[in-house]
Amino acid sequence: MRMRRKKNLIPRLNAVKELFAAAPEELRAAAGDKRLWAELGCGMGSFAARTARANPGIFYAAFERVPEAIVVAAEKSAGIPNIRFICRDARELDQWLPSGAAERLFILFCDPWHKKKQSKRRLTHRDFLKIYAEILSKDGELVFKTDNTPLFEFTLEELKASGWNILTAADDWHGDPSRDKDEPVSEYESRFIEKGQAIGRITARPNSK
């Protein structure tokens, strides 16, 4: 869903500017020697804020290319020291995160890009998977969630074709008895839970790791 433009966007961004990294070196300086987790397409940031707050020993790098969404995410994270937001596209990920830096990479409820000719835009297309494989650490994992069944199946196929090790794959995560009930949820996930909609979840690791 396309977000409305906010008339007061710039003042709101300036009010939380300390939570943004404007350059890769700023992000690395803020992270220091903490373990790194990253999220692509953090949206309005509920998952990012809750995860960073619950895990003070990690540093959370949240990427989102839509300013109207990322400002809301940053406002929710006010006062959390171990998180930074980066307003950039996913294709720039390897410019921001060093090789082997990330322990976990979250991709939650990304745009499914329904048309076949749009498949290369999907964040789990094999071209993106090459980037993720480079920035994940030796035991690093990709955590993926979606409410879209075709995207869930597409992701499984792309991971297999790219030689990734699929650790878990549940097409109805909230109906899975092994589910971690304490795992934070995003705004989208909360809505889908209320509607009783099945949510797919995959965790995977590059084969080279």
Rosetta constraint file for C-alpha pairs under 8 A:
AtomPair CA 3 CA 68 HARMONIC 6.74 0.50
AtomPair CA 3 CA 69 HARMONIC 7.44 0.50
AtomPair CA 4 CA 68 HARMONIC 7.46 0.50
AtomPair CA 5 CA 9 HARMONIC 7.88 0.50
AtomPair CA 5 CA 68 HARMONIC 6.52 0.50
AtomPair CA 6 CA 68 HARMONIC 6.57 0.50
AtomPair CA 8 CA 12 HARMONIC 6.30 0.50
AtomPair CA 9 CA 13 HARMONIC 6.13 0.50
AtomPair CA 9 CA 67 HARMONIC 7.91 0.50
AtomPair CA 9 CA 68 HARMONIC 6.93 0.50
AtomPair CA 9 CA 71 HARMONIC 7.54 0.50
AtomPair CA 10 CA 14 HARMONIC 6.14 0.50
AtomPair CA 11 CA 15 HARMONIC 6.21 0.50
AtomPair CA 12 CA 16 HARMONIC 6.80 0.50
AtomPair CA 12 CA 71 HARMONIC 6.84 0.50
AtomPair CA 13 CA 17 HARMONIC 5.88 0.50
AtomPair CA 13 CA 71 HARMONIC 5.75 0.50
AtomPair CA 16 CA 20 HARMONIC 7.53 0.50
AtomPair CA 16 CA 71 HARMONIC 7.85 0.50
AtomPair CA 16 CA 74 HARMONIC 6.49 0.50
AtomPair CA 16 CA 75 HARMONIC 6.58 0.50
AtomPair CA 16 CA 78 HARMONIC 7.22 0.50
AtomPair CA 19 CA 74 HARMONIC 6.55 0.50
AtomPair CA 19 CA 78 HARMONIC 7.68 0.50
AtomPair CA 19 CA 83 HARMONIC 6.93 0.50
AtomPair CA 19 CA 84 HARMONIC 4.96 0.50
AtomPair CA 19 CA 85 HARMONIC 6.10 0.50
AtomPair CA 20 CA 84 HARMONIC 5.27 0.50
AtomPair CA 20 CA 85 HARMONIC 4.68 0.50
AtomPair CA 20 CA 86 HARMONIC 6.01 0.50
AtomPair CA 21 CA 26 HARMONIC 5.58 0.50
AtomPair CA 21 CA 27 HARMONIC 5.35 0.50
AtomPair CA 21 CA 84 HARMONIC 6.21 0.50
AtomPair CA 21 CA 85 HARMONIC 6.15 0.50
AtomPair CA 21 CA 86 HARMONIC 5.69 0.50
AtomPair CA 22 CA 26 HARMONIC 6.66 0.50
AtomPair CA 22 CA 27 HARMONIC 7.79 0.50
AtomPair CA 22 CA 86 HARMONIC 7.06 0.50
AtomPair CA 23 CA 27 HARMONIC 6.62 0.50
AtomPair CA 23 CA 96 HARMONIC 7.66 0.50
AtomPair CA 24 CA 28 HARMONIC 6.28 0.50
AtomPair CA 24 CA 95 HARMONIC 7.11 0.50
AtomPair CA 24 CA 96 HARMONIC 4.75 0.50
AtomPair CA 24 CA 97 HARMONIC 7.37 0.50
AtomPair CA 25 CA 29 HARMONIC 6.07 0.50
AtomPair CA 26 CA 30 HARMONIC 6.19 0.50
AtomPair CA 27 CA 31 HARMONIC 6.18 0.50
AtomPair CA 27 CA 61 HARMONIC 7.95 0.50
AtomPair CA 27 CA 84 HARMONIC 7.21 0.50
AtomPair CA 27 CA 96 HARMONIC 7.58 0.50
AtomPair CA 28 CA 32 HARMONIC 6.17 0.50
AtomPair CA 28 CA 97 HARMONIC 7.98 0.50
AtomPair CA 30 CA 84 HARMONIC 7.91 0.50
AtomPair CA 31 CA 36 HARMONIC 7.38 0.50
AtomPair CA 31 CA 59 HARMONIC 5.64 0.50
AtomPair CA 31 CA 82 HARMONIC 7.43 0.50
AtomPair CA 34 CA 57 HARMONIC 6.56 0.50
AtomPair CA 34 CA 58 HARMONIC 5.37 0.50
AtomPair CA 34 CA 59 HARMONIC 5.71 0.50
AtomPair CA 35 CA 57 HARMONIC 7.11 0.50
AtomPair CA 35 CA 58 HARMONIC 4.76 0.50
AtomPair CA 35 CA 59 HARMONIC 5.93 0.50
AtomPair CA 35 CA 102 HARMONIC 7.45 0.50
AtomPair CA 35 CA 103 HARMONIC 6.91 0.50
AtomPair CA 36 CA 58 HARMONIC 5.76 0.50
AtomPair CA 36 CA 59 HARMONIC 4.89 0.50
AtomPair CA 36 CA 60 HARMONIC 6.05 0.50
AtomPair CA 36 CA 61 HARMONIC 7.39 0.50
AtomPair CA 36 CA 101 HARMONIC 6.56 0.50
AtomPair CA 36 CA 102 HARMONIC 4.97 0.50
AtomPair CA 36 CA 103 HARMONIC 5.81 0.50
AtomPair CA 36 CA 104 HARMONIC 7.26 0.50
AtomPair CA 37 CA 58 HARMONIC 6.88 0.50
AtomPair CA 37 CA 59 HARMONIC 6.15 0.50
AtomPair CA 37 CA 60 HARMONIC 4.96 0.50
AtomPair CA 37 CA 61 HARMONIC 6.31 0.50
AtomPair CA 37 CA 102 HARMONIC 5.49 0.50
AtomPair CA 37 CA 103 HARMONIC 5.64 0.50
AtomPair CA 37 CA 104 HARMONIC 4.82 0.50
AtomPair CA 37 CA 105 HARMONIC 6.03 0.50
AtomPair CA 37 CA 106 HARMONIC 7.96 0.50
AtomPair CA 38 CA 60 HARMONIC 5.55 0.50
AtomPair CA 38 CA 61 HARMONIC 4.58 0.50
AtomPair CA 38 CA 62 HARMONIC 5.71 0.50
AtomPair CA 38 CA 63 HARMONIC 7.57 0.50
AtomPair CA 38 CA 102 HARMONIC 6.76 0.50
AtomPair CA 38 CA 104 HARMONIC 6.29 0.50
AtomPair CA 38 CA 105 HARMONIC 4.90 0.50
AtomPair CA 38 CA 106 HARMONIC 6.24 0.50
AtomPair CA 39 CA 48 HARMONIC 7.50 0.50
AtomPair CA 39 CA 60 HARMONIC 7.73 0.50
AtomPair CA 39 CA 61 HARMONIC 6.40 0.50
AtomPair CA 39 CA 62 HARMONIC 4.88 0.50
AtomPair CA 39 CA 63 HARMONIC 5.97 0.50
AtomPair CA 39 CA 105 HARMONIC 5.59 0.50
AtomPair CA 39 CA 106 HARMONIC 4.50 0.50
AtomPair CA 39 CA 107 HARMONIC 6.05 0.50
AtomPair CA 40 CA 62 HARMONIC 6.42 0.50
AtomPair CA 40 CA 63 HARMONIC 4.95 0.50
AtomPair CA 40 CA 64 HARMONIC 6.43 0.50
AtomPair CA 40 CA 90 HARMONIC 6.51 0.50
AtomPair CA 40 CA 105 HARMONIC 7.49 0.50
AtomPair CA 40 CA 106 HARMONIC 6.28 0.50
AtomPair CA 40 CA 107 HARMONIC 5.39 0.50
AtomPair CA 40 CA 108 HARMONIC 7.68 0.50
AtomPair CA 41 CA 62 HARMONIC 7.46 0.50
AtomPair CA 41 CA 63 HARMONIC 5.57 0.50
AtomPair CA 41 CA 64 HARMONIC 4.53 0.50
AtomPair CA 41 CA 65 HARMONIC 7.18 0.50
AtomPair CA 41 CA 90 HARMONIC 7.91 0.50
AtomPair CA 41 CA 107 HARMONIC 6.87 0.50
AtomPair CA 41 CA 108 HARMONIC 7.36 0.50
AtomPair CA 41 CA 110 HARMONIC 6.77 0.50
AtomPair CA 42 CA 47 HARMONIC 7.58 0.50
AtomPair CA 42 CA 48 HARMONIC 6.69 0.50
AtomPair CA 42 CA 62 HARMONIC 5.93 0.50
AtomPair CA 42 CA 63 HARMONIC 6.03 0.50
AtomPair CA 42 CA 64 HARMONIC 5.54 0.50
AtomPair CA 42 CA 70 HARMONIC 7.46 0.50
AtomPair CA 42 CA 73 HARMONIC 7.54 0.50
AtomPair CA 42 CA 108 HARMONIC 7.64 0.50
AtomPair CA 43 CA 64 HARMONIC 6.37 0.50
AtomPair CA 43 CA 66 HARMONIC 7.90 0.50
AtomPair CA 43 CA 69 HARMONIC 5.38 0.50
AtomPair CA 43 CA 70 HARMONIC 6.31 0.50
AtomPair CA 43 CA 73 HARMONIC 6.85 0.50
AtomPair CA 44 CA 69 HARMONIC 5.01 0.50
AtomPair CA 44 CA 70 HARMONIC 6.02 0.50
AtomPair CA 44 CA 71 HARMONIC 7.70 0.50
AtomPair CA 44 CA 72 HARMONIC 5.32 0.50
AtomPair CA 44 CA 73 HARMONIC 4.40 0.50
AtomPair CA 44 CA 187 HARMONIC 7.46 0.50
AtomPair CA 45 CA 49 HARMONIC 5.99 0.50
AtomPair CA 45 CA 70 HARMONIC 7.25 0.50
AtomPair CA 45 CA 72 HARMONIC 7.00 0.50
AtomPair CA 45 CA 73 HARMONIC 3.91 0.50
AtomPair CA 45 CA 74 HARMONIC 7.15 0.50
AtomPair CA 45 CA 76 HARMONIC 6.85 0.50
AtomPair CA 45 CA 77 HARMONIC 7.83 0.50
AtomPair CA 45 CA 186 HARMONIC 7.22 0.50
AtomPair CA 46 CA 50 HARMONIC 6.10 0.50
AtomPair CA 46 CA 73 HARMONIC 6.84 0.50
AtomPair CA 46 CA 76 HARMONIC 7.08 0.50
AtomPair CA 46 CA 185 HARMONIC 7.22 0.50
AtomPair CA 46 CA 186 HARMONIC 5.27 0.50
AtomPair CA 46 CA 187 HARMONIC 6.38 0.50
AtomPair CA 47 CA 51 HARMONIC 5.91 0.50
AtomPair CA 47 CA 184 HARMONIC 5.72 0.50
AtomPair CA 47 CA 185 HARMONIC 5.45 0.50
AtomPair CA 47 CA 186 HARMONIC 4.67 0.50
AtomPair CA 47 CA 187 HARMONIC 7.75 0.50
AtomPair CA 48 CA 52 HARMONIC 6.05 0.50
AtomPair CA 48 CA 60 HARMONIC 7.48 0.50
AtomPair CA 48 CA 62 HARMONIC 6.86 0.50
AtomPair CA 48 CA 73 HARMONIC 7.75 0.50
AtomPair CA 48 CA 77 HARMONIC 7.97 0.50
AtomPair CA 49 CA 53 HARMONIC 6.04 0.50
AtomPair CA 49 CA 73 HARMONIC 7.53 0.50
AtomPair CA 49 CA 76 HARMONIC 6.41 0.50
AtomPair CA 49 CA 77 HARMONIC 5.12 0.50
AtomPair CA 49 CA 80 HARMONIC 7.68 0.50
AtomPair CA 49 CA 83 HARMONIC 7.91 0.50
AtomPair CA 50 CA 54 HARMONIC 6.05 0.50
AtomPair CA 50 CA 184 HARMONIC 6.27 0.50
AtomPair CA 51 CA 55 HARMONIC 6.14 0.50
AtomPair CA 51 CA 184 HARMONIC 6.48 0.50
AtomPair CA 52 CA 56 HARMONIC 6.28 0.50
AtomPair CA 52 CA 58 HARMONIC 7.25 0.50
AtomPair CA 52 CA 59 HARMONIC 7.19 0.50
AtomPair CA 52 CA 60 HARMONIC 6.00 0.50
AtomPair CA 52 CA 80 HARMONIC 7.32 0.50
AtomPair CA 52 CA 82 HARMONIC 6.42 0.50
AtomPair CA 52 CA 83 HARMONIC 6.34 0.50
AtomPair CA 53 CA 80 HARMONIC 6.38 0.50
AtomPair CA 53 CA 82 HARMONIC 7.87 0.50
AtomPair CA 56 CA 82 HARMONIC 6.49 0.50
AtomPair CA 58 CA 82 HARMONIC 6.87 0.50
AtomPair CA 59 CA 82 HARMONIC 4.91 0.50
AtomPair CA 59 CA 83 HARMONIC 5.84 0.50
AtomPair CA 60 CA 82 HARMONIC 6.18 0.50
AtomPair CA 60 CA 83 HARMONIC 4.62 0.50
AtomPair CA 60 CA 84 HARMONIC 6.47 0.50
AtomPair CA 61 CA 83 HARMONIC 5.97 0.50
AtomPair CA 61 CA 84 HARMONIC 5.27 0.50
AtomPair CA 61 CA 85 HARMONIC 6.02 0.50
AtomPair CA 61 CA 86 HARMONIC 7.25 0.50
AtomPair CA 62 CA 83 HARMONIC 7.42 0.50
AtomPair CA 62 CA 84 HARMONIC 6.26 0.50
AtomPair CA 62 CA 85 HARMONIC 4.80 0.50
AtomPair CA 62 CA 86 HARMONIC 6.10 0.50
AtomPair CA 63 CA 85 HARMONIC 5.92 0.50
AtomPair CA 63 CA 86 HARMONIC 4.80 0.50
AtomPair CA 63 CA 87 HARMONIC 5.93 0.50
AtomPair CA 63 CA 88 HARMONIC 6.28 0.50
AtomPair CA 63 CA 89 HARMONIC 7.45 0.50
AtomPair CA 63 CA 90 HARMONIC 7.40 0.50
AtomPair CA 64 CA 69 HARMONIC 7.51 0.50
AtomPair CA 64 CA 70 HARMONIC 6.00 0.50
AtomPair CA 64 CA 85 HARMONIC 7.59 0.50
AtomPair CA 64 CA 86 HARMONIC 6.44 0.50
AtomPair CA 64 CA 87 HARMONIC 5.15 0.50
AtomPair CA 64 CA 88 HARMONIC 6.05 0.50
AtomPair CA 64 CA 89 HARMONIC 6.90 0.50
AtomPair CA 65 CA 70 HARMONIC 7.54 0.50
AtomPair CA 65 CA 86 HARMONIC 7.88 0.50
AtomPair CA 65 CA 87 HARMONIC 4.81 0.50
AtomPair CA 65 CA 88 HARMONIC 4.79 0.50
AtomPair CA 65 CA 89 HARMONIC 5.36 0.50
AtomPair CA 66 CA 70 HARMONIC 6.22 0.50
AtomPair CA 66 CA 87 HARMONIC 7.05 0.50
AtomPair CA 67 CA 71 HARMONIC 6.05 0.50
AtomPair CA 67 CA 87 HARMONIC 6.86 0.50
AtomPair CA 68 CA 72 HARMONIC 7.01 0.50
AtomPair CA 69 CA 73 HARMONIC 6.46 0.50
AtomPair CA 70 CA 74 HARMONIC 6.11 0.50
AtomPair CA 70 CA 85 HARMONIC 7.44 0.50
AtomPair CA 70 CA 87 HARMONIC 7.17 0.50
AtomPair CA 71 CA 75 HARMONIC 6.21 0.50
AtomPair CA 72 CA 76 HARMONIC 6.38 0.50
AtomPair CA 73 CA 77 HARMONIC 6.51 0.50
AtomPair CA 74 CA 78 HARMONIC 6.43 0.50
AtomPair CA 74 CA 85 HARMONIC 6.96 0.50
AtomPair CA 77 CA 83 HARMONIC 7.63 0.50
AtomPair CA 88 CA 92 HARMONIC 6.85 0.50
AtomPair CA 89 CA 93 HARMONIC 7.37 0.50
AtomPair CA 90 CA 123 HARMONIC 7.75 0.50
AtomPair CA 91 CA 128 HARMONIC 7.20 0.50
AtomPair CA 91 CA 131 HARMONIC 7.92 0.50
AtomPair CA 92 CA 96 HARMONIC 6.88 0.50
AtomPair CA 93 CA 97 HARMONIC 6.21 0.50
AtomPair CA 93 CA 131 HARMONIC 7.40 0.50
AtomPair CA 94 CA 98 HARMONIC 6.58 0.50
AtomPair CA 94 CA 99 HARMONIC 7.36 0.50
AtomPair CA 94 CA 131 HARMONIC 6.39 0.50
AtomPair CA 94 CA 132 HARMONIC 7.97 0.50
AtomPair CA 94 CA 134 HARMONIC 7.62 0.50
AtomPair CA 94 CA 135 HARMONIC 6.44 0.50
AtomPair CA 97 CA 101 HARMONIC 6.37 0.50
AtomPair CA 97 CA 102 HARMONIC 7.55 0.50
AtomPair CA 97 CA 135 HARMONIC 6.37 0.50
AtomPair CA 98 CA 135 HARMONIC 6.12 0.50
AtomPair CA 99 CA 134 HARMONIC 5.47 0.50
AtomPair CA 99 CA 135 HARMONIC 4.38 0.50
AtomPair CA 99 CA 136 HARMONIC 6.98 0.50
AtomPair CA 99 CA 137 HARMONIC 7.63 0.50
AtomPair CA 100 CA 134 HARMONIC 6.24 0.50
AtomPair CA 100 CA 135 HARMONIC 4.57 0.50
AtomPair CA 100 CA 136 HARMONIC 4.66 0.50
AtomPair CA 100 CA 137 HARMONIC 3.93 0.50
AtomPair CA 100 CA 138 HARMONIC 6.76 0.50
AtomPair CA 101 CA 135 HARMONIC 5.64 0.50
AtomPair CA 101 CA 136 HARMONIC 5.85 0.50
AtomPair CA 101 CA 137 HARMONIC 5.44 0.50
AtomPair CA 102 CA 135 HARMONIC 5.97 0.50
AtomPair CA 102 CA 136 HARMONIC 4.65 0.50
AtomPair CA 102 CA 137 HARMONIC 5.43 0.50
AtomPair CA 102 CA 140 HARMONIC 6.44 0.50
AtomPair CA 103 CA 136 HARMONIC 6.02 0.50
AtomPair CA 103 CA 137 HARMONIC 5.50 0.50
AtomPair CA 103 CA 139 HARMONIC 6.85 0.50
AtomPair CA 103 CA 140 HARMONIC 4.24 0.50
AtomPair CA 103 CA 141 HARMONIC 6.36 0.50
AtomPair CA 104 CA 136 HARMONIC 7.07 0.50
AtomPair CA 104 CA 140 HARMONIC 5.44 0.50
AtomPair CA 104 CA 141 HARMONIC 4.94 0.50
AtomPair CA 104 CA 142 HARMONIC 5.87 0.50
AtomPair CA 104 CA 143 HARMONIC 7.14 0.50
AtomPair CA 105 CA 132 HARMONIC 7.86 0.50
AtomPair CA 105 CA 136 HARMONIC 7.56 0.50
AtomPair CA 105 CA 140 HARMONIC 7.86 0.50
AtomPair CA 105 CA 141 HARMONIC 6.35 0.50
AtomPair CA 105 CA 142 HARMONIC 4.82 0.50
AtomPair CA 105 CA 143 HARMONIC 6.06 0.50
AtomPair CA 106 CA 142 HARMONIC 6.05 0.50
AtomPair CA 106 CA 143 HARMONIC 4.81 0.50
AtomPair CA 106 CA 144 HARMONIC 6.02 0.50
AtomPair CA 107 CA 123 HARMONIC 7.77 0.50
AtomPair CA 107 CA 142 HARMONIC 7.61 0.50
AtomPair CA 107 CA 143 HARMONIC 6.24 0.50
AtomPair CA 107 CA 144 HARMONIC 4.86 0.50
AtomPair CA 107 CA 145 HARMONIC 6.57 0.50
AtomPair CA 108 CA 143 HARMONIC 7.84 0.50
AtomPair CA 108 CA 144 HARMONIC 5.63 0.50
AtomPair CA 108 CA 145 HARMONIC 4.78 0.50
AtomPair CA 108 CA 146 HARMONIC 6.32 0.50
AtomPair CA 108 CA 186 HARMONIC 7.99 0.50
AtomPair CA 109 CA 144 HARMONIC 7.88 0.50
AtomPair CA 109 CA 145 HARMONIC 5.70 0.50
AtomPair CA 109 CA 146 HARMONIC 4.58 0.50
AtomPair CA 109 CA 147 HARMONIC 6.80 0.50
AtomPair CA 109 CA 188 HARMONIC 7.15 0.50
AtomPair CA 109 CA 189 HARMONIC 7.87 0.50
AtomPair CA 110 CA 122 HARMONIC 7.81 0.50
AtomPair CA 110 CA 123 HARMONIC 7.09 0.50
AtomPair CA 110 CA 146 HARMONIC 7.14 0.50
AtomPair CA 111 CA 122 HARMONIC 6.92 0.50
AtomPair CA 112 CA 122 HARMONIC 6.16 0.50
AtomPair CA 112 CA 148 HARMONIC 7.08 0.50
AtomPair CA 112 CA 151 HARMONIC 5.89 0.50
AtomPair CA 113 CA 118 HARMONIC 5.75 0.50
AtomPair CA 113 CA 119 HARMONIC 6.54 0.50
AtomPair CA 113 CA 121 HARMONIC 6.83 0.50
AtomPair CA 113 CA 122 HARMONIC 6.19 0.50
AtomPair CA 114 CA 118 HARMONIC 7.05 0.50
AtomPair CA 114 CA 119 HARMONIC 7.72 0.50
AtomPair CA 115 CA 119 HARMONIC 6.95 0.50
AtomPair CA 118 CA 122 HARMONIC 7.35 0.50
AtomPair CA 119 CA 125 HARMONIC 6.85 0.50
AtomPair CA 120 CA 125 HARMONIC 5.72 0.50
AtomPair CA 120 CA 127 HARMONIC 7.43 0.50
AtomPair CA 121 CA 125 HARMONIC 7.17 0.50
AtomPair CA 123 CA 128 HARMONIC 6.08 0.50
AtomPair CA 123 CA 129 HARMONIC 7.99 0.50
AtomPair CA 124 CA 128 HARMONIC 6.09 0.50
AtomPair CA 124 CA 129 HARMONIC 6.19 0.50
AtomPair CA 124 CA 155 HARMONIC 5.65 0.50
AtomPair CA 124 CA 158 HARMONIC 7.03 0.50
AtomPair CA 124 CA 159 HARMONIC 7.91 0.50
AtomPair CA 125 CA 129 HARMONIC 6.36 0.50
AtomPair CA 125 CA 155 HARMONIC 7.21 0.50
AtomPair CA 125 CA 158 HARMONIC 6.23 0.50
AtomPair CA 126 CA 130 HARMONIC 6.34 0.50
AtomPair CA 126 CA 158 HARMONIC 5.71 0.50
AtomPair CA 126 CA 159 HARMONIC 7.26 0.50
AtomPair CA 126 CA 161 HARMONIC 7.92 0.50
AtomPair CA 126 CA 162 HARMONIC 6.33 0.50
AtomPair CA 127 CA 131 HARMONIC 7.11 0.50
AtomPair CA 128 CA 132 HARMONIC 6.43 0.50
AtomPair CA 129 CA 133 HARMONIC 6.04 0.50
AtomPair CA 129 CA 159 HARMONIC 7.63 0.50
AtomPair CA 129 CA 162 HARMONIC 7.50 0.50
AtomPair CA 130 CA 134 HARMONIC 6.47 0.50
AtomPair CA 131 CA 135 HARMONIC 6.57 0.50
AtomPair CA 132 CA 136 HARMONIC 6.04 0.50
AtomPair CA 132 CA 142 HARMONIC 8.00 0.50
AtomPair CA 133 CA 205 HARMONIC 7.91 0.50
AtomPair CA 133 CA 206 HARMONIC 5.59 0.50
AtomPair CA 136 CA 140 HARMONIC 5.03 0.50
AtomPair CA 136 CA 141 HARMONIC 7.00 0.50
AtomPair CA 137 CA 209 HARMONIC 7.42 0.50
AtomPair CA 138 CA 209 HARMONIC 4.81 0.50
AtomPair CA 139 CA 205 HARMONIC 7.39 0.50
AtomPair CA 139 CA 209 HARMONIC 6.35 0.50
AtomPair CA 140 CA 205 HARMONIC 6.42 0.50
AtomPair CA 140 CA 209 HARMONIC 7.75 0.50
AtomPair CA 141 CA 203 HARMONIC 6.47 0.50
AtomPair CA 141 CA 204 HARMONIC 5.58 0.50
AtomPair CA 141 CA 205 HARMONIC 4.93 0.50
AtomPair CA 141 CA 206 HARMONIC 7.88 0.50
AtomPair CA 142 CA 202 HARMONIC 7.87 0.50
AtomPair CA 142 CA 203 HARMONIC 5.46 0.50
AtomPair CA 142 CA 204 HARMONIC 5.25 0.50
AtomPair CA 142 CA 205 HARMONIC 6.29 0.50
AtomPair CA 143 CA 201 HARMONIC 7.33 0.50
AtomPair CA 143 CA 202 HARMONIC 5.93 0.50
AtomPair CA 143 CA 203 HARMONIC 4.64 0.50
AtomPair CA 143 CA 204 HARMONIC 6.89 0.50
AtomPair CA 144 CA 201 HARMONIC 5.54 0.50
AtomPair CA 144 CA 202 HARMONIC 5.11 0.50
AtomPair CA 144 CA 203 HARMONIC 6.31 0.50
AtomPair CA 145 CA 152 HARMONIC 7.93 0.50
AtomPair CA 145 CA 199 HARMONIC 6.85 0.50
AtomPair CA 145 CA 200 HARMONIC 5.49 0.50
AtomPair CA 145 CA 201 HARMONIC 4.41 0.50
AtomPair CA 145 CA 202 HARMONIC 6.52 0.50
AtomPair CA 146 CA 151 HARMONIC 7.29 0.50
AtomPair CA 146 CA 152 HARMONIC 6.50 0.50
AtomPair CA 146 CA 199 HARMONIC 5.75 0.50
AtomPair CA 146 CA 200 HARMONIC 5.29 0.50
AtomPair CA 146 CA 201 HARMONIC 6.70 0.50
AtomPair CA 147 CA 152 HARMONIC 7.94 0.50
AtomPair CA 147 CA 192 HARMONIC 7.50 0.50
AtomPair CA 147 CA 197 HARMONIC 7.20 0.50
AtomPair CA 147 CA 198 HARMONIC 6.32 0.50
AtomPair CA 147 CA 199 HARMONIC 4.66 0.50
AtomPair CA 147 CA 200 HARMONIC 6.11 0.50
AtomPair CA 148 CA 152 HARMONIC 6.23 0.50
AtomPair CA 148 CA 199 HARMONIC 7.72 0.50
AtomPair CA 148 CA 200 HARMONIC 7.71 0.50
AtomPair CA 149 CA 153 HARMONIC 6.25 0.50
AtomPair CA 149 CA 171 HARMONIC 7.84 0.50
AtomPair CA 149 CA 200 HARMONIC 7.41 0.50
AtomPair CA 150 CA 154 HARMONIC 5.99 0.50
AtomPair CA 151 CA 155 HARMONIC 5.97 0.50
AtomPair CA 152 CA 156 HARMONIC 6.42 0.50
AtomPair CA 152 CA 171 HARMONIC 7.64 0.50
AtomPair CA 152 CA 200 HARMONIC 6.35 0.50
AtomPair CA 152 CA 201 HARMONIC 7.91 0.50
AtomPair CA 153 CA 157 HARMONIC 6.33 0.50
AtomPair CA 154 CA 158 HARMONIC 6.16 0.50
AtomPair CA 155 CA 159 HARMONIC 6.06 0.50
AtomPair CA 156 CA 160 HARMONIC 6.23 0.50
AtomPair CA 157 CA 161 HARMONIC 6.06 0.50
AtomPair CA 158 CA 162 HARMONIC 6.00 0.50
AtomPair CA 159 CA 163 HARMONIC 6.30 0.50
AtomPair CA 159 CA 164 HARMONIC 5.22 0.50
AtomPair CA 159 CA 165 HARMONIC 7.68 0.50
AtomPair CA 159 CA 166 HARMONIC 7.47 0.50
AtomPair CA 159 CA 204 HARMONIC 7.87 0.50
AtomPair CA 160 CA 164 HARMONIC 5.73 0.50
AtomPair CA 160 CA 165 HARMONIC 7.45 0.50
AtomPair CA 160 CA 166 HARMONIC 7.71 0.50
AtomPair CA 163 CA 206 HARMONIC 6.80 0.50
AtomPair CA 163 CA 207 HARMONIC 5.71 0.50
AtomPair CA 164 CA 204 HARMONIC 6.46 0.50
AtomPair CA 164 CA 205 HARMONIC 5.60 0.50
AtomPair CA 164 CA 206 HARMONIC 4.33 0.50
AtomPair CA 164 CA 207 HARMONIC 4.78 0.50
AtomPair CA 165 CA 204 HARMONIC 5.49 0.50
AtomPair CA 165 CA 205 HARMONIC 5.13 0.50
AtomPair CA 165 CA 206 HARMONIC 5.99 0.50
AtomPair CA 165 CA 207 HARMONIC 5.57 0.50
AtomPair CA 166 CA 202 HARMONIC 7.41 0.50
AtomPair CA 166 CA 203 HARMONIC 6.23 0.50
AtomPair CA 166 CA 204 HARMONIC 4.34 0.50
AtomPair CA 166 CA 205 HARMONIC 6.54 0.50
AtomPair CA 167 CA 202 HARMONIC 7.52 0.50
AtomPair CA 167 CA 203 HARMONIC 5.43 0.50
AtomPair CA 167 CA 204 HARMONIC 5.11 0.50
AtomPair CA 167 CA 205 HARMONIC 7.21 0.50
AtomPair CA 168 CA 201 HARMONIC 7.74 0.50
AtomPair CA 168 CA 202 HARMONIC 5.46 0.50
AtomPair CA 168 CA 203 HARMONIC 5.19 0.50
AtomPair CA 168 CA 204 HARMONIC 7.00 0.50
AtomPair CA 169 CA 200 HARMONIC 7.49 0.50
AtomPair CA 169 CA 201 HARMONIC 5.86 0.50
AtomPair CA 169 CA 202 HARMONIC 4.45 0.50
AtomPair CA 169 CA 203 HARMONIC 6.68 0.50
AtomPair CA 170 CA 176 HARMONIC 7.21 0.50
AtomPair CA 170 CA 200 HARMONIC 5.55 0.50
AtomPair CA 170 CA 201 HARMONIC 5.33 0.50
AtomPair CA 170 CA 202 HARMONIC 6.48 0.50
AtomPair CA 171 CA 198 HARMONIC 7.07 0.50
AtomPair CA 171 CA 199 HARMONIC 6.27 0.50
AtomPair CA 171 CA 200 HARMONIC 4.09 0.50
AtomPair CA 171 CA 201 HARMONIC 6.44 0.50
AtomPair CA 172 CA 176 HARMONIC 6.46 0.50
AtomPair CA 172 CA 198 HARMONIC 4.96 0.50
AtomPair CA 172 CA 199 HARMONIC 5.09 0.50
AtomPair CA 172 CA 200 HARMONIC 5.33 0.50
AtomPair CA 172 CA 201 HARMONIC 7.56 0.50
AtomPair CA 173 CA 179 HARMONIC 6.67 0.50
AtomPair CA 173 CA 198 HARMONIC 7.16 0.50
AtomPair CA 173 CA 199 HARMONIC 5.54 0.50
AtomPair CA 173 CA 200 HARMONIC 5.64 0.50
AtomPair CA 173 CA 201 HARMONIC 5.92 0.50
AtomPair CA 174 CA 179 HARMONIC 6.76 0.50
AtomPair CA 174 CA 198 HARMONIC 7.31 0.50
AtomPair CA 174 CA 199 HARMONIC 6.89 0.50
AtomPair CA 175 CA 179 HARMONIC 7.96 0.50
AtomPair CA 185 CA 189 HARMONIC 5.81 0.50
AtomPair CA 185 CA 190 HARMONIC 6.44 0.50
AtomPair CA 186 CA 190 HARMONIC 6.28 0.50
AtomPair CA 187 CA 191 HARMONIC 6.50 0.50
AtomPair CA 188 CA 192 HARMONIC 6.37 0.50
AtomPair CA 189 CA 193 HARMONIC 6.09 0.50
AtomPair CA 189 CA 199 HARMONIC 7.90 0.50
AtomPair CA 190 CA 194 HARMONIC 6.33 0.50
AtomPair CA 191 CA 195 HARMONIC 6.42 0.50
AtomPair CA 192 CA 196 HARMONIC 6.18 0.50
AtomPair CA 192 CA 197 HARMONIC 5.14 0.50
AtomPair CA 192 CA 198 HARMONIC 7.51 0.50
AtomPair CA 192 CA 199 HARMONIC 7.65 0.50
AtomPair CA 193 CA 197 HARMONIC 5.99 0.50
AtomPair CA 193 CA 198 HARMONIC 7.77 0.50
AtomPair CA 205 CA 209 HARMONIC 6.94 0.50
